[in-house]
Amino acid sequence: LLHDDRALAAGYGIEAATEESPQAPALFLVDRQQEILWMANPVPSVEDGLEEIAKLSRGLPKSTVNYPRRATNFLVDWWVHRKASRA
């Protein structure tokens, strides 16, 4: 979830809001290669938008798909032990 600093929207070819012409909220799902996978501009409702994003996200590869197995195991081990030490 990002707040547009007036450069993000322009980078994707969307006209930035101004004080004279505010834009309605928009939602974008952007992949790791910075390609837009889904866009709602304006978004009908945040709940509907987030539901759609959740559906699309299920089909995306996991964020660790390109990690070597050793690095993934290290991260999982670290996370489990970190959680256990807080309990």
C-alpha positions in Angstrom: 0.0 0.0 0.0 1.6 3.2 -1.1 0.8 6.9 -0.9 1.5 8.6 -4.2 4.2 11.1 -4.0 3.0 12.5 -7.3 5.7 10.5 -9.2 4.3 7.0 -8.8 1.1 7.5 -10.8 3.0 9.5 -13.4 5.4 6.6 -13.8 2.5 4.4 -14.8 0.9 7.0 -17.1 -1.8 8.1 -14.7 -2.4 11.8 -14.3 -1.5 12.9 -10.8 -4.1 14.7 -8.7 -3.8 18.4 -8.1 -5.6 20.7 -5.6 -7.8 21.8 -8.5 -8.6 18.3 -9.7 -8.3 15.7 -7.0 -8.3 12.1 -8.1 -10.5 9.4 -6.6 -8.5 6.6 -4.8 -7.1 4.0 -7.1 -5.6 0.5 -6.3 -2.9 -1.2 -8.3 -1.3 -4.6 -8.0 2.3 -4.4 -9.2 4.6 -7.4 -9.6 8.3 -7.6 -8.8 9.2 -6.5 -12.3 7.1 -3.3 -11.7 4.4 -4.4 -14.2 0.8 -3.6 -13.4 -1.1 -6.8 -12.9 -4.4 -5.2 -11.9 -5.8 -1.7 -11.6 -9.0 -0.1 -10.4 -9.1 3.7 -11.1 -11.2 4.8 -9.4 -11.8 1.9 -7.1 -15.5 1.2 -6.4 -14.7 0.3 -2.8 -11.6 -0.7 -0.9 -13.2 -3.9 0.3 -14.0 -5.0 -3.3 -10.5 -4.0 -4.5 -8.7 -5.8 -1.7 -10.8 -8.9 -2.3 -9.9 -8.9 -6.0 -6.2 -8.3 -5.2 -6.3 -11.3 -2.7 -7.7 -13.5 -5.5 -5.0 -12.5 -8.0 -2.2 -12.8 -5.4 -3.0 -16.4 -4.8 -1.9 -17.2 -8.3 1.4 -15.4 -8.0 4.6 -17.2 -7.2 5.8 -17.0 -3.6 8.2 -14.2 -2.8 10.9 -16.8 -2.1 10.6 -18.6 -5.4 14.0 -17.5 -6.6 15.7 -17.9 -3.2 18.2 -20.8 -2.9 16.7 -23.5 -0.6 19.4 -22.8 1.9 18.5 -19.2 2.3 14.8 -20.0 2.6 15.5 -22.6 5.3 17.6 -20.1 7.1 14.8 -17.5 7.0 12.2 -20.0 8.2 14.5 -21.2 11.0 15.2 -17.6 12.1 11.4 -16.8 12.1 10.4 -19.9 14.1 13.1 -19.3 16.7 12.3 -15.6 16.9 8.7 -16.3 17.5 9.5 -19.0 20.1 11.8 -16.7 22.1 9.0 -14.1 22.4 6.5 -16.6 23.8 
